[in-house]
Amino acid sequence: MVITIPGGRVIATIHEVMVKFQENQMTLQAQTDDINLLGAPCMLIANGGTVNWSLSLGSEDNLNAVSEATGIAIKR
């Protein structure tokens, strides 16, 4: 599933999440085992092994879309 966020796109599957930023052509990637979704603020947090980054998804709709695509529950 492709989700548009401010500045780029999130490509989410049950196995991994990729974030592609348009302006600087940077890509972040993480396996879903290393991802948490936080409800307030709407954050995608990747933390596991050598992966450590976080991203504001901008809206509750985007957060719900990532949750549905990956099967990851949102922590409130």
N, C-alpha and C positions, 0 to 999 in steps of 0.2 A: 504494500500500500504506500502511495506517495502522499505526503502531507506537506502543504506549503506553510512555512513559518516566516516570520520577518527575517529577511536576508538570505533565505535559501529554502531547502527542502529536506524533509526527513523521509527516508525510505526504510520502512519497517516490515519485518517478516517474523515468523515464530522463532527463527534462528539467530537473527542479527538485526542491528539498527545501524544505518549509515546516515550521517548528516552532511549535506553538501551545501557549502556557502557559495553564493553566486559571485560576490564582489572580489574575494581574494582566491577563489578556486580551491579552498581548503576542504578536506574531507575528514570527518571523524567516524570511526567505526568501532563497534563493540558487540560481543556476543550477548544474547538476551540473559544469559546466566549472570552477567556482570552489571545488569541494569536495574535501577529502581525508579519508580515514578512517584513523585511527591505532589500532593494535591494543592497545597497553598504555600508558596506560589507554584504555578504549574511548571514543574521542573523534571527533566530527564537527567538522571545521574548515573554515570558509568564509573564503576569502581571495582576493580578486580585484577590481580596480577600486576601488570605494568600499565593497565588502563586506568586513568583517573581524570575525568572531565565532567562538566555539567553544562546544561543548556536550558534556558527558559524557552518553553514551547509557546508562550504568548497568549494562549487561551485554553479554557476548559475543554472546548471542542477538540483542539489539537491533542491535548492530553488523553482524552477519551479515545480518539482515533488510534494513537500509539498503543494504548492499553488493549484495544480490541485486536489490532494487528499482531501484537506480540504475545498476548495472553498474560501479560504482567499486571497484577493487581495494583491499584493506586493506593498509596499510603496517605491517609488523611490525618 
